[in-house]
Amino acid sequence: MPAPTLTAADYAQGLAAGQRGVLARAITLVESTLPAHQALAQQVLQTVLPRTGGALRLGITGVPGVGKSTFIEALGLYLVEKLGKKLAVLAVDPSSPRGGGSILGDKTRMPQLTAHPRAFIRPSPASGSLGGVARATREALLLCEAAGYDVIFVETVGVGQSEVAVHGMVDFFLLLMLAGAGDELQGVKRGIMEMADALLITKADHGNEKAARRAARDYEGALHLFPPAASGWAVPVRTCSALSGAGLPEAWEVIEQYAAHTQASGYWQHRRAQQQLQWLEEAVRQALESQFYGRAGVQSALPSVRQAVAAGQLTPWAAAEQLLAH
Amino acid sequence: MPAPTLTAADYAQGLAAGQRGVLARAITLVESTLPAHQALAQQVLQTVLPRTGGALRLGITGVPGVGKSTFIEALGLYLVEKLGKKLAVLAVDPSSPRGGGSILGDKTRMPQLTAHPRAFIRPSPASGSLGGVARATREALLLCEAAGYDVIFVETVGVGQSEVAVHGMVDFFLLLMLAGAGDELQGVKRGIMEMADALLITKADHGNEKAARRAARDYEGALHLFPPAASGWAVPVRTCSALSGAGLPEAWEVIEQYAAHTQASGYWQHRRAQQQLQWLEEAVRQALESQFYGRAGVQSALPSVRQAVAAGQLTPWAAAEQLLAH
C-alpha cells in the first residue's frame, strides 16, 4: 500500500475530478486499519459527503455457479455502452483473502468491463470481520459516488451473512438463481429470498429457455403467497441470458421502475435515511463491543463462560453479569 | 405486586413442588425492574437451572383474526386432557398494557384451559422494551420448566419484531394462517414465514375445508421452492379446526416428528446451545447499550446527531465518534 501522502483536500479534489487513481487510493485508505489512515479517511468522507448519494445502489447476490460474473459483465457493459452510465462494482466477501485465489478479487473474470473507461471494479476488502469488511465497502461506495459513478453494484456470494450487510447499503437487492432439475435452491440461504426486490433466473439460453421461464412463473406464483415488502413493491421474477444479452434491458427496466415507484412514494428516501441510522447504531455497537470484548479480563473469562452457558450450567444473564464485572 | 418475602431457596422448593402460586410470584419477580428483585430473581434462576430444559418449547404466532386463542385453547386441552401433559402458556407482546384491554392479557379468552389444573396461563409482561419483555418471558419459561411443565407455548402477535425474539427462545415455531379470498397474508410480516417450522391453516370448518386444503397445497408447493431450513426439515403445511378439533392431533404429531428428527440429528441440542449463547451476547449488548445511551451527554447529543446522519450531513462513523467521545 502506498503511503497516503495526499491531504483530505487532495483526495476530495481528485475524486471531484473523477480521477480513478485517487479513487483507488482513497478506497485503500478506508480499508486501512492504521489509526492515522482511519482519521484521514474520515476527514475525506466528511469532506465529500455532500457529493454522495446520487447513485443507484444495486446489490447483486447468487451462489457460485449462477453465472454472477458473466451477468455483471454483461449488464455492466449494457449500462456503460448503451446507456452511457458510469459504473462501479464493489464486493462484500469477508472470506476472500487479499490477492489471488478469491473469486471476487479476480478482475480477469470481467475482462471487458475491467478495461472499460467508464467502469471501475474493486474486489472485496481483505478478509476480516464482516462488520469491518461491510463498513469499508460502504465507505468505498460513498467514495465512488463522490467520484461521479452513477450506478454502483455491490456483489456478494449468496450463502452467508454478508447479504444482510449488503441489503443494508443498497437501494435494490437482486437475487440471481438457476433453473432446472431441482437445483433451484443450490445453497441459497434461507432468509435471502425475503430480502430480494427481484429474482432473475440466469442462463436462459442453450435450450434452457423454457425451463427458465417455467421456474420464473413458479417463483412469481410462490412469491405472491408471501407477505408483501415494506415498499409495497411486488417482487418480479424475470429470466435473462448473459451470453445472448436477452432479458438484460428488461431486468434494468425493472430496477428503474422500482426507483421511480419508490421515489414517488417516498420509500426510497425513507430507506436511505433508515440505512444511515442503522449504520450509526452499528458503528456505536461495534465500538462498544470491540472495546468490551477486547479487555484482557473478558477475553480470558469468555471461553469458560460461553461453555457454561451453552451447557446450561449458567444462565445467560448471570454470565453477562460476570463478564460485565471485568 | 406482593413483596418478595420468599428466599431463593423458598422459591426453588415451591417450584420443585409444582406450586402454582410460587410460580406466579417467581414470574412477577423476574418481571420486576427493582434491583433487589432482579438480584433475587437471578439467584432463583441459577438455583433452578439444573431442573430446566426439559420442556418442548413451542412458539405460536398469527395475526389477530386467525383464531389464535381458540386454537391455543383447543390444542392445549388436547395436550392436557388426552396426552396428560402439563402446559404453560406465555406471551411476548411488548405493546400490551398491563391489565385490561390487551388481547394477550385477557385470560377469559381461554376459559377452559385457564381453569384446568394442569395448565398455567400467564399474559405478556407489561409493556416495555422488546428486549426487556423478551428477557422476562424467557426467564418465565425457565421457571415453568423448573415447576414441571413439559410443554410451553410462547404466543406472539405475528405483526412485529416480537417473532424474532420468540423464535430465539423456542424449539419449534408454528405460524397460523387463514385461507380464502386473497386474505392469506392479512398483515403477516415479511420474514416471519421464513422462520416457521410449520404452517397451519386455521378455521377449516363451516364449509371452509376445501379452501383451507387448497391454501395448504399452495403454500406447501411454494415453500418447496424456497431454501431449506438449517435443520434440514421440510416445512409442512396442515389444516385444522379448533371448533371441531379436526387436525389438532395431526398438528401435534408434526411437532413431535420434528422433535424426534432433530433430536436424532443433534440439531435440537445445537439450536438450544446457540440460543443460550445468543442470549448471552444479547444480555451483554443490552447492558453496554443501555449504559451508553443512558449517559446524559449522549442523550442530549443524540437527537441532533441522528438528524444530521439521516439527512446525509454527517457520516455515521463520524457521528458515532462524536457520541463515543461523551
HADDOCK unambig.tbl for C-alpha pairs under 7 A between the chains (distance, minus, plus):
assign (segid A and resid 42 and name CA) (segid B and resid 318 and name CA) 6.78 0.50 0.50
assign (segid A and resid 46 and name CA) (segid B and resid 314 and name CA) 6.59 0.50 0.50
assign (segid A and resid 46 and name CA) (segid B and resid 315 and name CA) 6.27 0.50 0.50
assign (segid A and resid 49 and name CA) (segid B and resid 313 and name CA) 6.89 0.50 0.50
assign (segid A and resid 50 and name CA) (segid B and resid 313 and name CA) 6.97 0.50 0.50
assign (segid A and resid 185 and name CA) (segid B and resid 226 and name CA) 6.73 0.50 0.50
assign (segid A and resid 185 and name CA) (segid B and resid 227 and name CA) 5.53 0.50 0.50
assign (segid A and resid 188 and name CA) (segid B and resid 227 and name CA) 6.09 0.50 0.50
assign (segid A and resid 189 and name CA) (segid B and resid 227 and name CA) 6.15 0.50 0.50
assign (segid A and resid 190 and name CA) (segid B and resid 194 and name CA) 6.83 0.50 0.50
assign (segid A and resid 190 and name CA) (segid B and resid 227 and name CA) 5.08 0.50 0.50
assign (segid A and resid 190 and name CA) (segid B and resid 228 and name CA) 6.57 0.50 0.50
assign (segid A and resid 190 and name CA) (segid B and resid 229 and name CA) 6.42 0.50 0.50
assign (segid A and resid 191 and name CA) (segid B and resid 191 and name CA) 6.85 0.50 0.50
assign (segid A and resid 191 and name CA) (segid B and resid 194 and name CA) 6.11 0.50 0.50
assign (segid A and resid 194 and name CA) (segid B and resid 190 and name CA) 6.89 0.50 0.50
assign (segid A and resid 194 and name CA) (segid B and resid 191 and name CA) 6.13 0.50 0.50
assign (segid A and resid 222 and name CA) (segid B and resid 222 and name CA) 4.53 0.50 0.50
assign (segid A and resid 226 and name CA) (segid B and resid 185 and name CA) 6.78 0.50 0.50
assign (segid A and resid 227 and name CA) (segid B and resid 185 and name CA) 5.58 0.50 0.50
assign (segid A and resid 227 and name CA) (segid B and resid 188 and name CA) 6.10 0.50 0.50
assign (segid A and resid 227 and name CA) (segid B and resid 189 and name CA) 6.15 0.50 0.50
assign (segid A and resid 227 and name CA) (segid B and resid 190 and name CA) 5.06 0.50 0.50
assign (segid A and resid 228 and name CA) (segid B and resid 190 and name CA) 6.57 0.50 0.50
assign (segid A and resid 229 and name CA) (segid B and resid 190 and name CA) 6.47 0.50 0.50
assign (segid A and resid 273 and name CA) (segid B and resid 310 and name CA) 4.52 0.50 0.50
assign (segid A and resid 273 and name CA) (segid B and resid 311 and name CA) 6.80 0.50 0.50
assign (segid A and resid 276 and name CA) (segid B and resid 309 and name CA) 6.13 0.50 0.50
assign (segid A and resid 276 and name CA) (segid B and resid 310 and name CA) 5.69 0.50 0.50
assign (segid A and resid 276 and name CA) (segid B and resid 316 and name CA) 6.35 0.50 0.50
assign (segid A and resid 277 and name CA) (segid B and resid 306 and name CA) 6.68 0.50 0.50
assign (segid A and resid 277 and name CA) (segid B and resid 309 and name CA) 6.52 0.50 0.50
assign (segid A and resid 277 and name CA) (segid B and resid 310 and name CA) 6.07 0.50 0.50
assign (segid A and resid 279 and name CA) (segid B and resid 316 and name CA) 5.76 0.50 0.50
assign (segid A and resid 280 and name CA) (segid B and resid 316 and name CA) 4.41 0.50 0.50
assign (segid A and resid 280 and name CA) (segid B and resid 317 and name CA) 6.45 0.50 0.50
assign (segid A and resid 280 and name CA) (segid B and resid 319 and name CA) 6.82 0.50 0.50
assign (segid A and resid 280 and name CA) (segid B and resid 320 and name CA) 5.93 0.50 0.50
assign (segid A and resid 283 and name CA) (segid B and resid 317 and name CA) 6.11 0.50 0.50
assign (segid A and resid 283 and name CA) (segid B and resid 320 and name CA) 5.97 0.50 0.50
assign (segid A and resid 284 and name CA) (segid B and resid 320 and name CA) 5.38 0.50 0.50
assign (segid A and resid 288 and name CA) (segid B and resid 288 and name CA) 6.80 0.50 0.50
assign (segid A and resid 306 and name CA) (segid B and resid 277 and name CA) 6.68 0.50 0.50
assign (segid A and resid 309 and name CA) (segid B and resid 276 and name CA) 6.13 0.50 0.50
assign (segid A and resid 309 and name CA) (segid B and resid 277 and name CA) 6.52 0.50 0.50
assign (segid A and resid 310 and name CA) (segid B and resid 273 and name CA) 4.51 0.50 0.50
assign (segid A and resid 310 and name CA) (segid B and resid 274 and name CA) 7.00 0.50 0.50
assign (segid A and resid 310 and name CA) (segid B and resid 276 and name CA) 5.69 0.50 0.50
assign (segid A and resid 310 and name CA) (segid B and resid 277 and name CA) 6.07 0.50 0.50
assign (segid A and resid 311 and name CA) (segid B and resid 273 and name CA) 6.80 0.50 0.50
assign (segid A and resid 313 and name CA) (segid B and resid 49 and name CA) 6.89 0.50 0.50
assign (segid A and resid 313 and name CA) (segid B and resid 50 and name CA) 6.97 0.50 0.50
assign (segid A and resid 314 and name CA) (segid B and resid 46 and name CA) 6.60 0.50 0.50
assign (segid A and resid 315 and name CA) (segid B and resid 46 and name CA) 6.27 0.50 0.50
assign (segid A and resid 316 and name CA) (segid B and resid 276 and name CA) 6.36 0.50 0.50
assign (segid A and resid 316 and name CA) (segid B and resid 279 and name CA) 5.76 0.50 0.50
assign (segid A and resid 316 and name CA) (segid B and resid 280 and name CA) 4.42 0.50 0.50
assign (segid A and resid 317 and name CA) (segid B and resid 280 and name CA) 6.44 0.50 0.50
assign (segid A and resid 317 and name CA) (segid B and resid 283 and name CA) 6.11 0.50 0.50
assign (segid A and resid 318 and name CA) (segid B and resid 42 and name CA) 6.77 0.50 0.50
assign (segid A and resid 319 and name CA) (segid B and resid 280 and name CA) 6.81 0.50 0.50
assign (segid A and resid 320 and name CA) (segid B and resid 280 and name CA) 5.91 0.50 0.50
assign (segid A and resid 320 and name CA) (segid B and resid 283 and name CA) 5.97 0.50 0.50
assign (segid A and resid 320 and name CA) (segid B and resid 284 and name CA) 5.38 0.50 0.50
